[in-house]
Amino acid sequence: MSGAEAARKCLAVVRVRGLSDIPGDIKDTLRMLRLTRNCHATLVDDRPSYLGMLKKAQNFITWGEIDLETLTELLRRRGRLVGDKPITDEYAKKLGYKNLKELAKAIHQCKVEFWKLPQIKPIFRLHPPSGGYKGKIKRSFVSGGVTGYRGSAINDLVKRMM
């Protein structure tokens, strides 16, 4: 089991398309991913069940492997606890970590699942990207658009949306 956990990667998933004209099954998939609105983001790992959900909703979301530096900044700037309080070093200490960077490292290495942390909101509410999306919103990333898998290029998009 530990070998499979070590190989898991943390993925950032961002919803890039709006609310109208979505088929029901895709709407359910987005709800299961907790991406109910445009410019919301969440963190998942790369197990097959999540990858299937990402493939199903790929025309409405974009995802990729987030790096530790971007994840730490995302938690610090846009992460929220219940009651709309920011995630701080004190919260990380309460969970048994030295600081927020240690908590981000545990999430990045998939030792702890982000949405299972107590008192935490499982989504990040982001701004639209500064400078806009680089390409058409209805096209996939590989064909010059925005949606679908984008690998480590997700870090640039998330930084522009914070």
N, CA, C and O of each residue as an XYZ file, in Angstrom:
648
protein
N       0.826     -1.207      0.000
C       0.000      0.000      0.000
C       0.855      1.250      0.000
O       0.522      2.224     -0.675
N       1.961      1.244      0.750
C       2.791      2.452      0.827
C       3.454      2.763     -0.513
O       3.715      3.930     -0.805
N       3.732      1.747     -1.334
C       4.310      1.990     -2.649
C       3.333      2.698     -3.569
O       3.715      3.572     -4.347
N       2.060      2.308     -3.473
C       1.039      2.956     -4.293
C       0.796      4.383     -3.827
O       0.566      5.271     -4.648
N       0.844      4.618     -2.505
C       0.639      5.967     -1.994
C       1.793      6.880     -2.378
O       1.584      8.061     -2.652
N       3.014      6.341     -2.402
C       4.175      7.165     -2.737
C       4.115      7.622     -4.199
O       4.620      8.691     -4.542
N       3.493      6.802     -5.058
C       3.428      7.138     -6.469
C       2.295      8.116     -6.779
O       2.258      8.680     -7.873
N       1.379      8.327     -5.846
C       0.250      9.223     -6.097
C       0.715     10.668     -6.200
O       1.666     11.082     -5.536
N       0.018     11.431     -7.053
C       0.343     12.843     -7.234
C      -0.861     13.681     -6.841
O      -2.005     13.242     -6.957
N      -0.592     14.877     -6.382
C      -1.647     15.821     -6.027
C      -1.999     16.634     -7.268
O      -1.125     17.223     -7.903
N      -3.283     16.660     -7.609
C      -3.740     17.392     -8.789
C      -4.599     18.582     -8.366
O      -5.432     18.467     -7.466
N      -4.395     19.701     -9.007
C      -5.265     20.862     -8.829
C      -6.271     20.851     -9.974
O      -5.902     20.703    -11.138
N      -7.544     21.009     -9.628
C      -8.621     20.995    -10.610
C      -9.336     22.342    -10.537
O      -9.760     22.759     -9.459
N      -9.474     23.021    -11.670
C     -10.098     24.342    -11.720
C     -11.261     24.296    -12.712
O     -11.110     23.822    -13.839
N     -12.410     24.789    -12.284
C     -13.553     24.891    -13.198
C     -13.413     26.169    -14.007
O     -13.255     27.250    -13.440
N     -13.471     26.051    -15.346
C     -13.230     27.204    -16.212
C     -14.439     27.611    -17.028
O     -14.418     28.655    -17.680
N     -15.492     26.811    -17.004
C     -16.695     27.168    -17.756
C     -17.879     27.299    -16.819
O     -17.898     26.701    -15.743
N     -18.859     28.076    -17.224
C     -19.960     28.486    -16.364
C     -21.027     27.446    -16.103
O     -20.792     26.244    -16.227
N     -22.206     27.929    -15.740
C     -23.251     27.089    -15.194
C     -24.275     26.600    -16.204
O     -24.941     25.599    -15.936
N     -24.435     27.240    -17.332
C     -25.532     26.892    -18.227
C     -25.135     25.848    -19.262
O     -23.959     25.670    -19.580
N     -26.154     25.164    -19.775
C     -26.005     24.167    -20.855
C     -25.047     23.033    -20.501
O     -24.160     22.692    -21.284
N     -25.231     22.456    -19.320
C     -24.402     21.325    -18.914
C     -25.294     20.092    -18.825
O     -26.339     20.146    -18.177
N     -24.910     18.975    -19.461
C     -25.686     17.747    -19.321
C     -25.739     17.294    -17.854
O     -24.826     17.571    -17.076
N     -26.810     16.602    -17.497
C     -27.038     16.215    -16.107
C     -25.948     15.359    -15.503
O     -25.568     15.568    -14.351
N     -25.429     14.383    -16.265
C     -24.399     13.510    -15.704
C     -23.101     14.268    -15.437
O     -22.399     13.979    -14.468
N     -22.781     15.235    -16.291
C     -21.572     16.032    -16.076
C     -21.783     16.982    -14.905
O     -20.854     17.233    -14.138
N     -22.997     17.515    -14.757
C     -23.318     18.382    -13.627
C     -23.147     17.608    -12.311
O     -22.642     18.150    -11.328
N     -23.572     16.335    -12.303
C     -23.398     15.491    -11.116
C     -21.921     15.248    -10.824
O     -21.503     15.279     -9.667
N     -21.137     15.009    -11.858
C     -19.705     14.795    -11.691
C     -19.033     16.036    -11.114
O     -18.201     15.929    -10.213
N     -19.387     17.203    -11.623
C     -18.816     18.446    -11.106
C     -19.235     18.662     -9.654
O     -18.447     19.165     -8.852
N     -20.463     18.290     -9.309
C     -20.919     18.418     -7.925
C     -20.120     17.476     -7.016
O     -19.772     17.847     -5.895
N     -19.830     16.263     -7.494
C     -19.029     15.315     -6.701
C     -17.601     15.811     -6.501
O     -16.977     15.528     -5.479
N     -17.091     16.551     -7.478
C     -15.762     17.156     -7.349
C     -15.806     18.454     -6.541
O     -14.767     19.058     -6.274
N     -17.016     18.883     -6.152
C     -17.264     20.120     -5.395
C     -16.977     21.377     -6.218
O     -16.675     22.429     -5.655
N     -17.068     21.276     -7.520
C     -16.818     22.431     -8.387
C     -18.160     22.944     -8.896
O     -18.538     22.691    -10.040
N     -18.873     23.662     -8.042
C     -20.226     24.088     -8.365
C     -20.273     25.413     -9.100
O     -21.311     25.751     -9.669
N     -19.199     26.167     -9.110
C     -19.186     27.472     -9.766
C     -17.916     27.653    -10.583
O     -16.918     26.959    -10.388
N     -17.985     28.605    -11.499
C     -16.828     28.965    -12.306
C     -15.724     29.544    -11.402
O     -16.034     30.223    -10.423
N     -14.481     29.295    -11.705
C     -13.299     29.771    -10.983
C     -13.164     29.152     -9.597
O     -12.446     29.699     -8.760
N     -13.823     28.042     -9.329
C     -13.581     27.291     -8.109
C     -12.509     26.246     -8.406
O     -12.417     25.730     -9.520
N     -11.702     25.944     -7.393
C     -10.648     24.944     -7.553
C     -10.685     23.989     -6.375
O     -11.177     24.338     -5.302
N     -10.166     22.787     -6.571
C     -10.050     21.821     -5.500
C      -8.801     20.970     -5.732
O      -8.176     21.042     -6.790
N      -8.454     20.176     -4.741
C      -7.291     19.301     -4.819
C      -7.747     17.852     -4.729
O      -8.508     17.493     -3.830
N      -7.289     17.024     -5.652
C      -7.566     15.592     -5.628
C      -6.252     14.869     -5.909
O      -5.262     15.489     -6.298
N      -6.254     13.548     -5.708
C      -5.071     12.785     -6.113
C      -5.368     12.054     -7.423
O      -6.466     12.164     -7.969
N      -4.397     11.322     -7.914
C      -4.553     10.737     -9.255
C      -4.993      9.279     -9.232
O      -4.526      8.483    -10.046
N      -5.891      8.916     -8.305
C      -6.404      7.547     -8.345
C      -7.399      7.407     -9.493
O      -7.974      8.398     -9.942
N      -7.602      6.179     -9.967
C      -8.420      5.974    -11.174
C      -9.840      6.534    -11.082
O     -10.366      7.012    -12.087
N     -10.468      6.490     -9.922
C     -11.839      7.001     -9.816
C     -11.870      8.509    -10.060
O     -12.770      8.998    -10.741
N     -10.913      9.247     -9.521
C     -10.848     10.682     -9.775
C     -10.506     10.967    -11.234
O     -11.082     11.870    -11.840
N      -9.571     10.203    -11.800
C      -9.181     10.439    -13.195
C     -10.360     10.219    -14.134
O     -10.503     10.935    -15.125
N     -11.212      9.228    -13.829
C     -12.410      9.005    -14.633
C     -13.367     10.182    -14.549
O     -13.974     10.566    -15.549
N     -13.504     10.762    -13.343
C     -14.369     11.928    -13.181
C     -13.810     13.121    -13.953
O     -14.562     13.875    -14.572
N     -12.490     13.288    -13.914
C     -11.863     14.403    -14.628
C     -12.049     14.257    -16.139
O     -12.325     15.235    -16.834
N     -11.898     13.038    -16.638
C     -12.080     12.799    -18.074
C     -13.525     13.077    -18.487
O     -13.774     13.622    -19.563
N     -14.477     12.701    -17.629
C     -15.891     12.899    -17.949
C     -16.224     14.393    -18.068
O     -16.977     14.796    -18.954
N     -15.662     15.201    -17.176
C     -15.982     16.632    -17.143
C     -14.908     17.486    -17.809
O     -14.833     18.687    -17.547
N     -14.087     16.901    -18.656
C     -12.915     17.606    -19.179
C     -13.254     18.819    -20.033
O     -12.390     19.673    -20.232
N     -14.472     18.929    -20.543
C     -14.830     20.103    -21.341
C     -15.216     21.308    -20.496
O     -15.471     22.385    -21.036
N     -15.263     21.141    -19.164
C     -15.661     22.223    -18.272
C     -14.589     22.569    -17.244
O     -14.710     23.571    -16.539
N     -13.540     21.750    -17.153
C     -12.497     21.944    -16.142
C     -11.119     21.835    -16.778
O     -10.974     21.393    -17.918
N     -10.118     22.245    -16.020
C      -8.730     22.004    -16.391
C      -8.006     21.505    -15.160
O      -8.350     21.891    -14.043
N      -6.995     20.642    -15.343
C      -6.287     20.097    -14.198
C      -4.843     19.771    -14.560
O      -4.473     19.680    -15.730
N      -4.038     19.596    -13.503
C      -2.642     19.242    -13.682
C      -1.960     19.071    -12.341
O      -2.574     19.289    -11.297
N      -0.694     18.681    -12.361
C       0.071     18.447    -11.136
C       0.526     19.781    -10.553
O       1.247     20.537    -11.205
N       0.103     20.065     -9.329
C       0.465     21.308     -8.660
C       1.784     21.102     -7.929
O       2.012     20.034     -7.361
N       2.659     22.109     -7.934
C       3.921     21.993     -7.209
C       3.755     22.494     -5.770
O       2.766     23.150     -5.440
N       4.722     22.181     -4.935
C       4.621     22.476     -3.502
C       4.559     23.974     -3.230
O       3.796     24.415     -2.370
N       5.348     24.755     -3.946
C       5.371     26.215     -3.734
C       4.006     26.838     -4.038
O       3.515     27.666     -3.271
N       3.393     26.437     -5.164
C       2.082     26.966     -5.529
C       1.013     26.511     -4.547
O       0.118     27.279     -4.194
N       1.108     25.256     -4.105
C       0.140     24.732     -3.144
C       0.209     25.475     -1.816
O      -0.826     25.793     -1.230
N       1.413     25.753     -1.339
C       1.577     26.502     -0.084
C       0.979     27.898     -0.211
O       0.276     28.362      0.687
N       1.258     28.566     -1.327
C       0.721     29.914     -1.537
C      -0.804     29.879     -1.670
O      -1.492     30.770     -1.172
N      -1.327     28.852     -2.339
C      -2.775     28.706     -2.492
C      -3.451     28.519     -1.133
O      -4.484     29.134     -0.867
N      -2.883     27.681     -0.281
C      -3.444     27.478      1.060
C      -3.402     28.769      1.870
O      -4.365     29.119      2.552
N      -2.280     29.468      1.787
C      -2.110     30.686      2.583
C      -3.047     31.814      2.119
O      -3.647     32.502      2.944
N      -3.168     31.996      0.808
C      -3.925     33.138      0.295
C      -5.409     32.869      0.087
O      -6.229     33.753      0.335
N      -5.776     31.663     -0.365
C      -7.169     31.420     -0.738
C      -7.842     30.308      0.069
O      -9.051     30.112     -0.061
N      -7.090     29.573      0.900
C      -7.693     28.516      1.708
C      -8.533     29.098      2.829
O      -8.157     30.109      3.422
N      -9.669     28.473      3.129
C     -10.576     28.988      4.148
C     -11.051     27.870      5.068
O     -11.226     26.722      4.657
N     -11.253     28.248      6.327
C     -11.884     27.375      7.309
C     -13.363     27.731      7.373
O     -13.793     28.738      6.811
N     -14.133     26.899      8.058
C     -15.550     27.191      8.257
C     -15.654     28.519      9.003
O     -14.911     28.760      9.955
N     -16.569     29.374      8.574
C     -16.677     30.709      9.140
C     -15.868     31.721      8.348
O     -15.701     32.862      8.778
N     -15.361     31.303      7.185
C     -14.577     32.149      6.284
C     -13.325     32.717      6.947
O     -12.935     33.856      6.691
N     -12.700     31.904      7.806
C     -11.441     32.317      8.427
C     -10.290     31.760      7.585
O     -10.409     30.666      7.035
N      -9.180     32.491      7.477
C      -8.049     31.982      6.688
C      -7.346     30.819      7.374
O      -7.389     30.686      8.597
N      -6.695     29.974      6.570
C      -5.892     28.869      7.105
C      -4.555     29.468      7.543
O      -3.874     30.120      6.751
N      -4.181     29.244      8.808
C      -2.970     29.855      9.360
C      -2.035     28.779      9.902
O      -2.358     27.591      9.912
N      -0.853     29.237     10.357
C       0.100     28.321     10.997
C      -0.484     27.730     12.273
O      -0.184     26.586     12.615
N      -1.318     28.496     12.985
C      -1.935     27.996     14.217
C      -2.838     26.804     13.915
O      -2.869     25.843     14.683
N      -3.573     26.857     12.804
C      -4.425     25.740     12.408
C      -3.569     24.512     12.111
O      -3.918     23.400     12.509
N      -2.449     24.709     11.415
C      -1.558     23.596     11.101
C      -0.979     22.990     12.383
O      -0.842     21.771     12.482
N      -0.637     23.836     13.367
C      -0.114     23.345     14.645
C      -1.167     22.546     15.393
O      -0.845     21.563     16.062
N      -2.425     22.961     15.284
C      -3.516     22.245     15.933
C      -3.668     20.832     15.363
O      -4.083     19.911     16.067
N      -3.327     20.672     14.085
C      -3.403     19.360     13.442
C      -2.149     18.519     13.657
O      -2.109     17.350     13.272
N      -1.121     19.112     14.274
C       0.100     18.362     14.552
C       1.243     18.623     13.590
O       2.216     17.868     13.579
N       1.155     19.662     12.789
C       2.238     20.040     11.878
C       2.934     21.276     12.435
O       2.346     22.036     13.204
N       4.213     21.473     12.034
C       4.966     22.623     12.552
C       4.403     23.950     12.063
O       4.271     24.903     12.831
N       4.070     24.000     10.767
C       3.541     25.226     10.186
C       2.740     24.879      8.932
O       2.551     23.706      8.608
N       2.281     25.896      8.246
C       1.450     25.684      7.065
C       2.219     25.004      5.936
O       1.644     24.246      5.155
N       3.512     25.275      5.856
C       4.329     24.649      4.805
C       4.411     23.133      5.007
O       4.375     22.375      4.037
N       4.523     22.689      6.272
C       4.543     21.248      6.565
C       3.204     20.605      6.198
O       3.178     19.497      5.663
N       2.094     21.290      6.482
C       0.770     20.790      6.119
C       0.648     20.689      4.598
O       0.135     19.696      4.081
N       1.117     21.710      3.883
C       1.085     21.696      2.419
C       1.926     20.545      1.869
O       1.558     19.923      0.873
N       3.051     20.266      2.517
C       3.918     19.165      2.075
C       3.202     17.825      2.240
O       3.295     16.957      1.372
N       2.482     17.659      3.364
C       1.735     16.420      3.594
C       0.612     16.268      2.565
O       0.367     15.163      2.080
N      -0.067     17.358      2.230
C      -1.121     17.300      1.218
C      -0.513     16.993     -0.148
O      -1.059     16.194     -0.909
N       0.614     17.626     -0.456
C       1.272     17.434     -1.755
C       1.741     15.996     -1.942
O       1.684     15.461     -3.050
N       2.204     15.370     -0.861
C       2.683     13.984     -0.936
C       1.554     12.976     -0.750
O       1.807     11.775     -0.665
N       0.299     13.458     -0.685
C      -0.897     12.624     -0.531
C      -0.884     11.812      0.762
O      -1.469     10.731      0.814
N      -0.222     12.319      1.805
C      -0.271     11.669      3.115
C      -1.584     11.983      3.814
O      -2.055     11.200      4.639
N      -2.178     13.133      3.487
C      -3.463     13.530      4.039
C      -4.297     14.108      2.898
O      -3.781     14.819      2.035
N      -5.600     13.792      2.906
C      -6.471     14.326      1.863
C      -7.001     15.677      2.299
O      -7.472     15.836      3.425
N      -6.924     16.643      1.407
C      -7.291     18.019      1.730
C      -8.736     18.128      2.211
O      -9.007     18.791      3.212
N      -9.652     17.493      1.513
C     -11.066     17.659      1.850
C     -11.449     16.956      3.140
O     -12.526     17.218      3.675
N     -10.596     16.063      3.663
C     -10.898     15.369      4.911
C     -10.383     16.102      6.147
O     -10.641     15.663      7.268
N      -9.661     17.207      5.968
C      -9.171     17.962      7.113
C     -10.345     18.570      7.867
O     -11.297     19.030      7.238
N     -10.304     18.586      9.215
C     -11.434     19.117      9.980
C     -11.560     20.638      9.839
O     -10.563     21.354      9.754
N     -12.789     21.102      9.818
C     -13.125     22.529      9.789
C     -12.631     23.261      8.538
O     -12.512     24.486      8.558
N     -12.344     22.543      7.458
C     -11.796     23.194      6.271
C     -12.842     23.207      5.159
O     -13.615     22.259      5.019
N     -12.866     24.265      4.380
C     -13.721     24.306      3.201
C     -12.975     23.600      2.073
O     -11.828     23.947      1.792
N     -13.595     22.618      1.420
C     -12.870     21.767      0.462
C     -12.617     22.408     -0.898
O     -12.111     21.742     -1.801
N     -12.955     23.684     -1.065
C     -12.716     24.349     -2.345
C     -11.953     25.650     -2.119
O     -11.881     26.166     -1.004
N     -11.395     26.155     -3.194
C     -10.747     27.465     -3.193
C     -11.557     28.345     -4.130
O     -11.817     27.959     -5.270
N     -11.957     29.518     -3.667
C     -12.655     30.476     -4.528
C     -11.595     31.390     -5.133
O     -10.987     32.200     -4.433
N     -11.383     31.254     -6.421
C     -10.330     32.007     -7.097
C     -10.924     33.143     -7.920
O     -12.119     33.164     -8.212
N     -10.059     34.088     -8.288
C     -10.438     35.164     -9.189
C     -10.305     34.663    -10.626
O      -9.608     33.675    -10.859
N     -10.944     35.302    -11.585
C     -10.624     35.000    -12.978
C      -9.148     35.323    -13.234
O      -8.611     36.232    -12.602
N      -8.487     34.613    -14.132
C      -7.050     34.821    -14.295
C      -6.709     36.215    -14.799
O      -7.351     36.730    -15.715
N      -5.693     36.819    -14.194
C      -5.241     38.123    -14.670
C      -4.653     37.937    -16.062
O      -3.858     37.025    -16.292
N      -5.040     38.789    -16.972
C      -4.616     38.630    -18.359
C      -5.537     37.729    -19.147
O      -5.347     37.553    -20.351
N      -6.538     37.150    -18.490
C      -7.501     36.291    -19.170
C      -6.963     34.899    -19.433
O      -5.789     34.610    -19.204
N      -7.844     34.048    -19.917
C      -7.427     32.703    -20.309
C      -6.637     32.813    -21.603
O      -6.950     33.634    -22.465
N      -5.615     31.984    -21.733
C      -4.780     32.006    -22.932
C      -5.330     31.006    -23.941
O      -4.831     29.885    -24.046
N      -6.334     31.401    -24.665
C      -6.938     30.524    -25.664
C      -8.445     30.501    -25.510
O      -9.007     31.144    -24.623
N      -9.094     29.744    -26.394
C     -10.548     29.651    -26.370
C     -10.989     28.719    -25.256
O     -10.360     27.693    -24.999
N     -12.076     29.092    -24.601
C     -12.546     28.345    -23.439
C     -13.210     27.030    -23.836
O     -13.333     26.129    -23.007
N     -13.641     26.907    -25.093
C     -14.317     25.688    -25.529
C     -13.365     24.673    -26.163
O     -13.796     23.589    -26.557
N     -12.092     25.007    -26.264
C     -11.115     24.083    -26.852
C     -10.250     23.462    -25.773
O     -10.073     24.032    -24.697
N      -9.717     22.294    -26.071
C      -8.843     21.641    -25.104
C      -7.465     22.319    -25.090
O      -7.088     23.016    -26.033
N      -6.737     22.098    -24.012
C      -5.435     22.734    -23.829
C      -4.452     22.321    -24.921
O      -3.667     23.145    -25.390
N      -4.488     21.059    -25.325
C      -3.532     20.579    -26.332
C      -3.787     21.193    -27.703
O      -2.876     21.265    -28.529
N      -5.025     21.637    -27.954
C      -5.298     22.269    -29.248
C      -5.383     23.787    -29.123
O      -6.049     24.443    -29.924
N      -4.708     24.345    -28.120
C      -4.614     25.792    -27.998
C      -5.701     26.438    -27.168
O      -5.825     27.662    -27.162
N      -6.489     25.645    -26.469
C      -7.573     26.192    -25.669
C      -7.253     26.197    -24.187
O      -6.101     26.383    -23.794
N      -8.270     25.992    -23.366
C      -8.139     26.118    -21.917
C      -8.440     24.821    -21.188
O      -7.754     24.502    -20.216
N      -9.440     24.060    -21.618
C      -9.941     22.924    -20.846
C      -9.047     21.692    -20.963
O      -8.181     21.618    -21.834
N      -9.274     20.728    -20.072
C      -8.574     19.450    -20.124
C      -7.282     19.444    -19.335
O      -6.986     20.365    -18.573
N      -6.513     18.371    -19.541
C      -5.262     18.170    -18.802
C      -4.191     19.120    -19.302
O      -4.002     19.269    -20.509
N      -3.482     19.770    -18.370
C      -2.430     20.709    -18.755
C      -1.115     20.471    -18.035
O      -0.192     21.270    -18.191
N      -0.989     19.406    -17.252
C       0.274     19.082    -16.605
C       0.726     20.151    -15.633
O      -0.084     20.678    -14.871
N       2.014     20.479    -15.650
C       2.545     21.460    -14.703
C       2.197     22.893    -15.090
O       2.476     23.811    -14.319
N       1.598     23.116    -16.256
C       1.161     24.464    -16.649
C       0.009     24.947    -15.770
O      -0.346     26.124    -15.821
N      -0.583     24.056    -14.962
C      -1.653     24.468    -14.046
C      -1.112     25.452    -13.019
O      -1.855     26.309    -12.540
N       0.169     25.346    -12.670
C       0.755     26.233    -11.673
C       0.691     27.702    -12.107
O       0.391     28.584    -11.302
N       0.975     27.950    -13.381
C       0.899     29.323    -13.903
C      -0.528     29.840    -13.831
O      -0.752     30.981    -13.426
N      -1.503     29.012    -14.219
C      -2.899     29.430    -14.208
C      -3.361     29.723    -12.778
O      -4.015     30.738    -12.537
N      -3.030     28.847    -11.830
C      -3.466     29.036    -10.435
C      -2.831     30.302     -9.850
O      -3.491     31.042     -9.119
N      -1.574     30.554    -10.161
C      -0.916     31.771     -9.657
C      -1.591     33.016    -10.203
O      -1.719     34.012     -9.490
N      -2.029     32.975    -11.474
C      -2.703     34.132    -12.043
C      -4.117     34.300    -11.509
O      -4.697     35.379    -11.628
N      -4.675     33.252    -10.926
C      -6.051     33.314    -10.399
C      -6.108     33.629     -8.907
O      -7.200     33.865     -8.389
N      -4.997     33.643     -8.202
C      -5.012     33.906     -6.755
C      -5.215     35.364     -6.437
O      -5.250     35.741     -5.265
